[in-house]
Amino acid sequence: MDRATYRQFVGALEAEILRRMREEGDHYISRTEIEDIGERAGMARVVAAHVFLLQAGSSWAGEIIPEGEGDPLPLYAPKTSVLAWNAVVLDAEWFRGRGKSGPPEEVWEHVRDTAVPFHPIIYGLESELRKQAIREAVEGYRRYYDGQKVNPPGQSF
């Protein structure tokens, strides 16, 4: 798997999780939905499920719902494998107050790296216009920077 595919998947995954948490109050995402996001990013379904588990503690946290009977498995750190699973119930408390760590410039780099579908737009701009757009994005993040992380409005779920 190439780096651009990985970044595109992680960016799309984070966007979908945040959309569910904010707009729908939905704390559930099925393995099939995760694999679908990976497939749209150009990733094999099994690889998408594996990368998803590796994002625990970074992009998400919650409980893995196993296939069949069995207790949910809390997952707050990356895991390379788990028993067969069907879904995840996201931990809303973990997401509360979670801003992007680091100064505004680092937040911009993270957004740029995970927003692969927007690269043609960003890099298609004339040089001075692109620099201005980046400066404006960084300044927008700076308004919500508390000295340690950027906390934009709408961060609470």
N, C-alpha and C positions, 0 to 999 in steps of 0.2 A: 504494500500500500504506500502510495506516495504522500508526501507531506501536505500537499494542497488538498487531497481527498480527506486526510485526517482532520485538518483544520476546518474544512467545510462541514464535515460531519459534526464535530464538536460545536461549532458555531450554531448549526441548525438545531442540534440537540438542546443546547442551552436556551436558544430562543423559544423552542417548543415548550420546554419545562416552565420557563418564566411566563409564557403566554397562558398556559394552563393555570398556573398558580395565581396570576393576577386577574385574568379575565373570567375564568371559569370557576376558580376556587377548587379546581380538580387536582387532587393529589395522587392520582393513579395514572400510570402509563404502562401499557402492555408491552411484552417483549416483541410482539408482532409490529407494534407501532415504532418501536426503537429500530427494529430491522428495516422497516420501510424508510425511515429517515436515512439510514445508512445506504440503502439501495439507491435512493435519490441522489446521494452524494457520490455514487459510483463505487460503493463498497459492497463486498459480499455480505450476506445476511449474518452468517456466523461470526464474521469479523466485526460487524457492527455491534453485536451482542457482547463480544469480548472487550472491545474498546469502551463500551458503555460501563462495564464493570470496572475498568481501569480509571474511569472518571469519577468514581465514588470518592467523596470527600473534597473534590475539586469543583465539579459541575453540579453535583447532586448528592443527597444523602437520604436514606430511608430504609425501608424493609423490603427485601426480596420475598416475593410470594412463590413458594415452591409448587411444582406440579404435584397433583394428587394431594395427599394429606401430609401434614407436617407443619411445624411452627415457622412463622416468618423469620427470616434471617436479617438482623440489623446490619447495615453496611454503611460505614462512615469513613472508610479508607479504601484505596484500590484493592481489588481482589482479582487474581488471575483466573479463577474458576470457582463455580459453585455447582451444587447439584442442579438438576433440571429445574428451570423456573419459568413462570408464566408472566409475571408482572412485577412492578415496584410500586409501593405506596410511599410517596415522597414525604419527608419530614418537614412540615411547614415551619416549625420552630427553628430548624437549621437555617432556613432561608431568611428568616426575619433579621433585619439589620445587616444583612450580608452585602457589603459594597465590594467593589473591585479594589483590591489592595494596591498600594503604591500611589505615586504622584500622577497627576493628569497625563503626563507624557507616556508613562508606562501603560495607563489604561488605554490611551489611543493606540499604542502598539498592539495590545491584546485585541482590541476591536478590529484593527486593520488585518491582523493575522487570521482572525476567525471569520471575517466577512468576505471570504473569497468570491462570492457571487458579485460583490460590488467592486472588485478590483478593476474590471474594464471601465467602469464609470470613473473611479478615482484616478486611475493612471491614464485615462483618456483625456483628462483635462490638460490644458496648456500649463506649462510649468508654474508660472506665477499664480494662476488661478488655483492650481492644486495646493501650492504652499499656503495660500490664503485660506482655503477650505480646511486644511489640517490645523492651521493656527486657530481658526474659529472653533473647531471641534475641541481642541485642547483647552481653550479658554472657557468653553461651555462646561467641560469637566471641572476646571479649576474652581468654578463657582460653588461646587459641592464637595470640595476637598477639605477634609478636617485635619490635615497634617499627616495622616496615615493612610487613608483610603478615600475614594470618591463615593459619596452616598447620594446619588441623584434622587429626586422625588419619585415616589411610587415604589420604593424599595421594600416597604412593608406589605405583607400579603394579607 
